[in-house]
Amino acid sequence: MSIARLATIALLGLALLAGVRDLHAATIVIVNQNAPGVGFNDPTPAAPVGDNPGTTLGEQRLLAFQYAADIWASHLASDETIRIGAAFLPLSCDASGAVLGAAGANYVVYDFPAAPIGGTWYPAALAEKLASTALIPATEPHIIARFNSRLGLFPDCVPGLTFYLGLDNQAGDGIDLVTTLLHEIAHGLGFQTFTDDATGEQLQGRPSIWDFYLVDNARERVWAQMTDAERVASGIAWRGLSWNGAHVTAAVPVVLDPASLLRIDGAGAGSAAGDYAIGAATFGPSVGSRPVSAQLMPVVDQANGAGLACTPLDTLNTLAVRGNVALVDRGTCDFVVKARNVQAAGAIAMIVADNVSGEVAGLPGTDPEVAITSVRITRADGLALKAALQGRSRTRSGVVARLVLDPEQLAGADRRKRVLMYTPRVNAPGSSVSHFTTEATPNLLMEPSINSDLRHVVTPPRDLTLPLLRDIGW
């Protein structure tokens, strides 16, 4: 048997009810690693919120952490206590974005007693469960977790955005801490590869258990069978990697919705005609809930030709989008603000073109007043559509936009109905490969960003996280 301690942990970047308890349910304990007066020990008075009875900021944080740990414990079986070394500390943060938290396995083990696959790294908590014995020192945690103590509490750290410490899943405009904790604890339990996703190099030349289920869609080979260069290439190929574990694959048709897409046609479409991948909004009607088919018209309210729709539309833009589908640019204000403004101008739907290169992502936000369907497309697709709209009149473009469902495809799955993994074309350290795709609908817990529509649920028919952990041995 060999053990290694890891120096890094998986990162999560900005963007319930527990099930029946297993007869041999795991025990998860929180090891408070904060110094006196800070983090879990912060004495700042706090009023109880959302079923969290704590009376100080530190106590509420600790109660939320144990609540999330108990949810996970109710779904896992292990004779060995799982220890999470946790702290709230200042993490990367500025006025526009922040790292919410980071967590991962503290130790990894191979060739332990009863190891299912020899010469393969397992996270320590899983290895001890499989071996039915302790494998690391009792003084050491199995998982290390760090969360941002500055979020929303300082003017240089996303002012106005804070962790919601309630246990009732009613975060509103805040970041639900319990949801964030469920995500990060899953990383520590094994929702991560220990193979370097940037270089393709295996830890000490040995694969992770994760790598036996991560399949390259072009080669139909798992990472454990591939070269370093092949792993690197598949990790930056959009829709290039899927998960082929039996538990996840069986649950995919139950969890994922039919895929939606943007279909462009019409006399003015030209070379832009075709189907486009879209990301769904967490607000407003879903694609397919009502027909959307109309002229595509851009909002233009900036000198550079962009249309942000962050303020009520002027007369010309209102005339353009009334009864049509509005094309707006990402940036400056929240997506729900854009949706409200184009809705007020009479648009029947909104398409947001990204302002940075990348893959398809959704539109986070909540607003019960938004009654139109909203979706997001990539920057490249937005530029293609804008080119097709150059010959428009003030009220017509000849470019017809339809938001439709694809009955043959599931949102976030490949053609074989295996869930896709997160593989942006530019490697995102700590996020690439060790998360589910951002194209999944509904949003999944283990996407690289926390979405506002998530629940404190890790099981089908709402989520795929527990099935994946089952695949690797839990």
Secondary structure by P-SEA (a helix, b strand, c coil): cbbbbbcbbbbbcccccccccccbbbbbbbbcccccccccccccccccccccccccaaaaaaaaaaaaaaaaaaaccccbbbbbbccccccccccccccccccccccccccccccccccccccaaaaaaaacccccccccccbbbbbbccccccccccccccccccccccccccccaaaaaaaaaaaaaccccccccccccccccccccccccccccccccccccccaaaaaaaaacccccccccaaaaaacccccccbbbbbbccccccccbbbbbbbbbcccccccccccccbbbbbbccccccccccccccaaaaaacccbbbbbbbccccaaaaaaaaaaacccbbbbbbcccccbbbbbbbbcccccccccccaaaaaaaaaaacccccccccbbbbbbbcccccccccccccccccccccccccccccccccccccccccccccccccccccccccccaaaaaaaacc
